[in-house]
Amino acid sequence: MIIIKIMWWAINIVWLIIFAVGAIFIGVRKVDAAGVFQTPEIKMISFAILGIVFIVVVLFQLIFLYFVRKSTTQ
């Protein structure tokens, strides 16, 4: 079970890197793929969507951690 915990931590680090790169990308881009100029309002909407995805991923990771801890205590 220690391998599962190590994998859990590694996956979380990968997720954090993905979200950090996504946030940096949203913050620095001037024009999106459709050619639309990125105003502060559009960037905030993009950050909100990224935040919602982040919350969903965190919830799934916490549920997985609950089951990992439950299985290791038995």
C-alpha positions, 0 to 999 in steps of 0.5 A: 500500500505504500506504493499507492500512497507514493503514486498518489503524491506523484499524481498530485504533483503532476496535477499541480504542475498542470494547473500551474502551467495552465494558469500561467498560460491563461495569464500571459496570452494575449489572443486565444486560439480563436483569435479573440483578444483576451480582456481581463473579464475573459481571463477571469472567466478562464481562471474560474473554469480552471478553478472549477476543474481544479476543485473537481480534481481535488475532490476525486483525489480526496475520495481516492485518499480516503479509500487508500487510508481505509484499506491500509488501516485494516 
